[in-house]
Amino acid sequence: MDNKKLKLYHELACWWHLLSAPEDYEEEATIFKNILLQSCPNLKTLLELGSGGGNNASHLKKYFGITLVDISPEMIKVSKKLNPECEHIIGDMRDIRLGRVFDGVFIHDAIMYMLTIHDLRMALETVFVHCKHGGCVLIVPDAFKETFSPKTSHGGHNSQIRSMRYLEWVYDPDPDDSTYITDFAYLLREADGSIHIEHDQHINGIFSRREWLENMKSVGFQVRIVPLEHSEIESGLFNAVLGIKP
Ligand SMILES: C[S@@+](CC[C@H](N)C(=O)[O-])C[C@H]1O[C@@H](n2cnc3c(N)ncnc32)[C@H](O)[C@@H]1O
């Protein structure tokens, strides 16, 4: 099982902001900014790994100088349009080495594409080598093993010329392994009114709180899990992994 051919991040990347619009991220980006500044009041430079279409960055860039890394050249192109003032780099969070350190490192939902403990561990090592001593790391997985529940949701947006609606179906066929599945159905309406439908299956990784804490510690971070409050998410289900590099 792998995610090499995900349509959303490759041939459909130009639809990303109609699935997930920058304005939808304002509340959570404010939460992330506040935690980062509480942990590291002098934080000025931030590395985001798996930055996607740059939605978080479109808010965080008002406070920090951000370098954005994503494995998909198509998503980097989408993000560059939204965030032309940010540095963009194509790379894999498991092995990219930029040869410099940042005041903070941030990974949002892209961490869900680490499918094994080995992958997770590689991403955490990347985070560690790019974080300065005394700097902080904020990682926001969609769920831990303990907080996962199957769900179905839908959404989408209109632009002046095109529109998209999607259905997202999240389920876990084998709760004993480290993955679950997100199936997407996309309805894509073109400027001439024609509609086409695409299906995309994303495999996501999921780990327990203990696995998160153990791996963050063994990479070298001081770590804690921080509950977050968001107006649209049930209390207790939104959590971040917050680390400090001693
Ligand atoms: C859900 S999107 C992230 C959206 C982002 N939170 C935003 O603000 O727009 C997930 C991203 O993770 C990226 N990704 C998946 N595996 C990756 C890896 N190994 N290294 C870097 N990026 C990765 C995908 O290309 C995709 O752009």
The ligand as an SDF file (V2000), in Angstrom:
LIG
                    3D

 27 29  0  0  0  0  0  0  0  0999 V2000
   -3.4520   17.6620    3.1350 C   0  0  0  0  0  0  0  0  0  0  0  0
   -2.1310   18.2960    2.2300 S   0  0  0  0  0  0  0  0  0  0  0  0
   -1.4790   19.5510    3.2700 C   0  0  0  0  0  0  0  0  0  0  0  0
   -2.2590   20.8020    3.2310 C   0  0  0  0  0  0  0  0  0  0  0  0
   -1.6930   21.8770    4.1230 C   0  0  0  0  0  0  0  0  0  0  0  0
   -1.9870   21.5960    5.5320 N   0  0  0  0  0  0  0  0  0  0  0  0
   -2.1410   23.2800    3.7430 C   0  0  0  0  0  0  0  0  0  0  0  0
   -2.1280   24.1380    4.6500 O   0  0  0  0  0  0  0  0  0  0  0  0
   -2.4590   23.5500    2.5740 O   0  0  0  0  0  0  0  0  0  0  0  0
   -0.9270   17.0130    2.4540 C   0  0  0  0  0  0  0  0  0  0  0  0
    0.3690   17.2800    1.7250 C   0  0  0  0  0  0  0  0  0  0  0  0
    1.3500   16.3490    2.1890 O   0  0  0  0  0  0  0  0  0  0  0  0
    2.2460   16.1610    1.1350 C   0  0  0  0  0  0  0  0  0  0  0  0
    3.0830   14.9920    1.4260 N   0  0  0  0  0  0  0  0  0  0  0  0
    2.7180   13.6830    1.4930 C   0  0  0  0  0  0  0  0  0  0  0  0
    3.7820   12.9150    1.7820 N   0  0  0  0  0  0  0  0  0  0  0  0
    4.8430   13.7690    1.9250 C   0  0  0  0  0  0  0  0  0  0  0  0
    6.2300   13.5740    2.2150 C   0  0  0  0  0  0  0  0  0  0  0  0
    6.7340   12.3440    2.4180 N   0  0  0  0  0  0  0  0  0  0  0  0
    7.0270   14.6610    2.2780 N   0  0  0  0  0  0  0  0  0  0  0  0
    6.5320   15.9110    2.0320 C   0  0  0  0  0  0  0  0  0  0  0  0
    5.2380   16.1460    1.7390 N   0  0  0  0  0  0  0  0  0  0  0  0
    4.4010   15.0940    1.6980 C   0  0  0  0  0  0  0  0  0  0  0  0
    1.3420   16.0000   -0.0770 C   0  0  0  0  0  0  0  0  0  0  0  0
    2.0190   16.1910   -1.3000 O   0  0  0  0  0  0  0  0  0  0  0  0
    0.3000   17.0770    0.2110 C   0  0  0  0  0  0  0  0  0  0  0  0
    0.6100   18.2790   -0.4440 O   0  0  0  0  0  0  0  0  0  0  0  0
  1  2  1  0
  2  3  1  0
  2 10  1  0
  3  4  1  0
  4  5  1  0
  5  6  1  0
  5  7  1  0
  7  8  2  0
  7  9  1  0
 10 11  1  0
 11 12  1  0
 11 26  1  0
 12 13  1  0
 13 14  1  0
 13 24  1  0
 14 15  1  0
 14 23  1  0
 15 16  2  0
 16 17  1  0
 17 18  1  0
 17 23  2  0
 18 19  1  0
 18 20  2  0
 20 21  1  0
 21 22  2  0
 22 23  1  0
 24 25  1  0
 24 26  1  0
 26 27  1  0
M  CHG  2   2   1   9  -1
M  END
$$$$
